[in-house]
Amino acid sequence: MASTKMLKLPEVLEEIDMSRAAFYRMRARGKAPRLLKLPNGQLRCRRADLDAWWSSMEDAA
């Protein structure tokens, strides 16, 4: 059930140790973790999506 946790963008940025600007540059290139836009306009990232992104970064290294 932990994989259904939704992280706020500041939580994601803190975990990956990246600035918002750098994150958006990475997102524009399609290299950032998948984000979901909520009806209120806020962005969230599923814990499972962030974990999968971490795995893909390790594989690429």
N, CA and C of each residue as an Amber inpcrd file, in Angstrom:
protein
   183
   0.8100000  -1.1960000   0.0000000   0.0000000   0.0000000   0.0000000
   0.8560000   1.2650000   0.0000000   2.0930000   1.1760000   0.4210000
   2.9810000   2.3380000   0.4420000   3.2170000   2.8880000  -0.9540000
   3.0760000   2.0410000  -1.9830000   3.3220000   2.4960000  -3.3480000
   2.2410000   3.4620000  -3.8380000   1.0940000   3.5430000  -3.1330000
   0.0370000   4.4600000  -3.5470000   0.2010000   5.8350000  -2.9140000
   1.2230000   6.0220000  -2.0960000   1.4630000   7.3240000  -1.4780000
   1.7610000   8.3590000  -2.5560000   1.1700000   9.5250000  -2.3850000
   1.3810000  10.6140000  -3.3240000   2.2750000  11.6580000  -2.6680000
   3.3700000  11.9980000  -3.3390000   4.3170000  12.9720000  -2.8170000
   4.0920000  14.3310000  -3.4700000   4.2090000  15.3770000  -2.6670000
   4.1260000  16.7330000  -3.2020000   5.4570000  17.0440000  -3.8900000
   5.4230000  17.9800000  -4.8300000   6.6260000  18.3230000  -5.5790000
   7.7930000  18.7250000  -4.6650000   7.5770000  19.5460000  -3.6250000
   8.7100000  19.8710000  -2.7410000   9.3280000  18.6350000  -2.0760000
   8.4930000  17.6320000  -1.7660000   9.0110000  16.3960000  -1.1730000
   9.8730000  15.6380000  -2.1820000   9.4230000  15.6160000  -3.4390000
  10.2020000  14.9540000  -4.4940000  11.5300000  15.6750000  -4.6820000
  11.4780000  17.0090000  -4.7570000  12.7030000  17.8000000  -4.9670000
  13.6990000  17.5860000  -3.8290000  13.1880000  17.4890000  -2.5970000
  14.0700000  17.2560000  -1.4480000  14.7050000  15.8760000  -1.5380000
  13.9150000  14.8810000  -1.9070000  14.4440000  13.5200000  -1.9680000
  15.5100000  13.3730000  -3.0550000  15.2780000  13.9910000  -4.2110000
  16.2570000  13.8390000  -5.2990000  17.3240000  14.9310000  -5.2560000
  17.2100000  15.8420000  -4.2800000  18.1970000  16.9040000  -4.0650000
  18.4070000  17.7210000  -5.3440000  17.3040000  18.3220000  -5.8120000
  17.3380000  19.0670000  -7.0630000  16.4990000  20.3280000  -6.9160000
  16.9170000  21.3870000  -7.5700000  16.1300000  22.6140000  -7.5510000
  14.9050000  22.4500000  -8.4370000  13.9200000  23.2800000  -8.1990000
  12.6950000  23.2500000  -9.0020000  13.0250000  23.5340000 -10.4720000
  13.8960000  24.5200000 -10.7130000  14.2610000  24.8790000 -12.0980000
  14.9400000  23.7100000 -12.8020000  15.8690000  23.0530000 -12.1250000
  16.5610000  21.9100000 -12.7280000  15.5840000  20.7680000 -12.9800000
  14.6510000  20.5800000 -12.0560000  13.6490000  19.5240000 -12.2240000
  12.7990000  19.7880000 -13.4640000  12.3570000  21.0310000 -13.6380000
  11.5240000  21.3530000 -14.8010000  12.2980000  21.2440000 -16.1060000
  13.5920000  21.5620000 -16.0960000  14.4170000  21.3550000 -17.3020000
  14.4830000  19.8640000 -17.6250000  14.6720000  19.0430000 -16.5980000
  14.7280000  17.5970000 -16.7840000  13.3730000  17.0670000 -17.2660000
  12.3130000  17.6160000 -16.7170000  10.9640000  17.2040000 -17.1080000
  10.6960000  17.5550000 -18.5780000  11.1730000  18.7250000 -19.0120000
  10.9760000  19.1410000 -20.4040000  11.6770000  18.1850000 -21.3680000
  12.7620000  17.5660000 -20.9230000  13.4900000  16.5940000 -21.7470000
  12.9250000  15.1750000 -21.5900000  11.8840000  15.0280000 -20.7620000
  11.2730000  13.7170000 -20.5630000  12.0890000  12.7910000 -19.6770000
  12.9400000  13.3560000 -18.8280000  13.8360000  12.5460000 -17.9940000
  13.4780000  12.5680000 -16.5150000  12.4000000  13.2510000 -16.1550000
  12.0190000  13.3800000 -14.7410000  10.9730000  12.3260000 -14.3660000
  10.7920000  12.0950000 -13.0670000   9.7320000  11.1840000 -12.6340000
   8.3690000  11.6880000 -13.1180000   7.4630000  10.7710000 -13.3440000
   6.1250000  11.1010000 -13.8260000   5.3560000  11.8540000 -12.7480000
   4.7050000  12.9500000 -13.1480000   3.8830000  13.7380000 -12.2350000
   2.4290000  13.6550000 -12.6680000   1.5450000  13.7730000 -11.7000000
   0.1080000  13.8240000 -11.9550000  -0.3940000  15.2010000 -11.5500000
  -1.2490000  15.7810000 -12.3650000  -1.8310000  17.0740000 -12.0260000
  -3.2120000  16.8350000 -11.4420000  -3.4080000  17.2910000 -10.2250000
  -4.6880000  17.1340000  -9.5400000  -5.6850000  18.1600000 -10.0640000
  -6.9850000  17.9420000  -9.8540000  -7.9950000  18.9050000 -10.3160000
  -7.7690000  20.3290000  -9.7980000  -7.1410000  20.4710000  -8.6350000
  -6.8820000  21.8020000  -8.0880000  -5.5960000  22.4240000  -8.6490000
  -4.9320000  21.7210000  -9.5840000  -3.7390000  22.2540000 -10.2310000
  -2.4370000  21.8490000  -9.5730000  -2.5000000  21.2600000  -8.3950000
  -1.2820000  20.8370000  -7.7150000  -0.6950000  19.6030000  -8.3860000
   0.6220000  19.4640000  -8.2780000   1.3220000  18.3180000  -8.8530000
   1.6450000  17.3100000  -7.7640000   1.5270000  16.0340000  -8.1040000
   1.8830000  14.9520000  -7.1900000   2.6660000  13.8990000  -7.9620000
   3.4660000  13.1530000  -7.2320000   4.2260000  12.0470000  -7.8070000
   3.9260000  10.8160000  -6.9710000   3.5410000   9.7410000  -7.6410000
   3.3170000   8.4900000  -6.9070000   4.6550000   7.9590000  -6.4110000
   4.6490000   7.4250000  -5.2110000   5.8650000   6.8330000  -4.6340000
   6.4290000   5.7730000  -5.5890000   5.5570000   4.9580000  -6.1680000
   6.0030000   3.9000000  -7.0790000   6.6690000   4.4880000  -8.3160000
   6.1470000   5.6120000  -8.8300000   6.7500000   6.2530000 -10.0040000
   8.1280000   6.8080000  -9.6690000   8.2640000   7.3810000  -8.4710000
   9.5690000   7.9110000  -8.0660000  10.5710000   6.7750000  -7.8760000
  10.1330000   5.6850000  -7.2510000  11.0210000   4.5290000  -7.0700000
  11.4500000   3.9460000  -8.4150000  10.5160000   3.8790000  -9.3760000
  10.8470000   3.3670000 -10.7130000  11.8320000   4.2950000 -11.4020000
  11.6630000   5.5950000 -11.2150000  12.5850000   6.5740000 -11.8020000
  13.9840000   6.3940000 -11.2100000  14.0630000   6.2250000  -9.8800000
  15.3650000   6.0000000  -9.2340000  16.0390000   4.7620000  -9.8560000
  15.2770000   3.6900000 -10.0330000  15.8160000   2.4560000 -10.6130000
  16.3360000   2.6980000 -12.0140000  15.6050000   3.4670000 -12.8210000
  16.0390000   3.7340000 -14.1890000  17.3080000   4.5840000 -14.1880000
  17.4470000   5.4840000 -13.2230000  18.6620000   6.2990000 -13.1400000
  19.8690000   5.4370000 -12.7550000  19.6530000   4.4560000 -11.8720000
  20.7320000   3.5520000 -11.4800000  21.1450000   2.6830000 -12.6620000
  20.1680000   2.2200000 -13.4380000  20.4710000   1.3830000 -14.6070000
  21.2640000   2.1700000 -15.6510000  20.9580000   3.4480000 -15.7860000
  21.6200000   4.2870000 -16.7950000  23.0380000   4.6810000 -16.3760000
  23.3110000   4.6260000 -15.0990000  24.6230000   5.0670000 -14.5950000
  25.7250000   4.0770000 -14.9090000
